[in-house]
Amino acid sequence: MNSGVVQSVKWLQRALQAMGLYKGAIDGNLGTGTLLVASSVNDNDAVVAAIIDRRRAFLRALKIWSTFGKGWTARINGVRAVGQAWATGLARPK
């Protein structure tokens, strides 16, 4: 979502933390702790939804939301659709 690898890992860590699964630091490091927790998740669709919800909340809080919000919403919705299709096995990553 145009945030880079480190920020993507932070979104994952925040989502896992909000689900009560991750107790480590939100540091953007895809280390053993993050990987162990992520691999233990049974509901990947819920993880995708949690990441997207947090991303949307972050973007909505930006001062420039009124200018770019419509486009960002379209992008977020697209990412959610693809991510959830991958998470549920309805589509394969390209």
N, C-alpha and C positions, 0 to 999 in steps of 0.2 A: 504494500500500500504506500509505496514511495517514502518509506521511513528508514530503510536500510536494515541490515541484518541485526545489528545490536538492538535497535528499537523493536524489531519484530520479536526477538527473544524476550524482551521486556514485556511486550503485550501478552505473550504466552505465559510468562511467569505471573503477571498480574491476574490473568484469568484463572490460572490454577490456584493461586492464593485465594481469590474470591470464592472459589469452589471448596475451600478448606483443605486442599490437597498439598499445597506447596508452602513450606515454612522458611525457605531460604531467602537470600537477598535478591532484590529486584536489580540485577546488575548487568543483564544482557549477555551473560556468559552461559552458553549452552553446554554446561558441565554435567557431570555425573548425576548430581542431585536433580537438576531440571529434567534430564533425560529419563531418569528412573520414574519420576512422578508422571511425566507425560506418557511414558509407555504403559503405566498402570491404569490409565483412564479407559473406562469401558464405553463412555459416551462422548466420542469425538465431536459429534454434532453440537453438544452442549459447550464444549471448549470453543469451537468456532463461534458460536453465538455469543459467548462471554467476551471473546476477543473483539468481535465486531461491535458489541454494545459499548464496550469501554472506548474503542476508537471513535465511535460516533459521539459519545459524550465529550471526549477531548476536543474534537473538531467543533462541536456546537459551542463550546466555551470560548473559542477564538473570536477576537474582535472582527475578523474578516469573514465570519460565517455568512453574513447577509449577502456578501458579494459572491462567494464561492460555494455556499451551502448546497445549492441545487446540484451542481456537478459532483461535489463530494458525496452527496447522498446517492447519486446514481452509481458512482464508483463503489461505494461501500456495499450497496445492494448487490452489485455484480460479484464482488469478492465473496460476500456471504453465500450467494447462490452456488458459486463454484466450490467454495470451501465446504459447504454442507453436502454437495453432491459427492465430493471426494470422501468426506467423513462417513457418509452412509453407504459408500460403495457403489453409488449410482453412476459415477464417472471416474475415470482414471486420470491422474495428473499427467499433463503433457510435458 
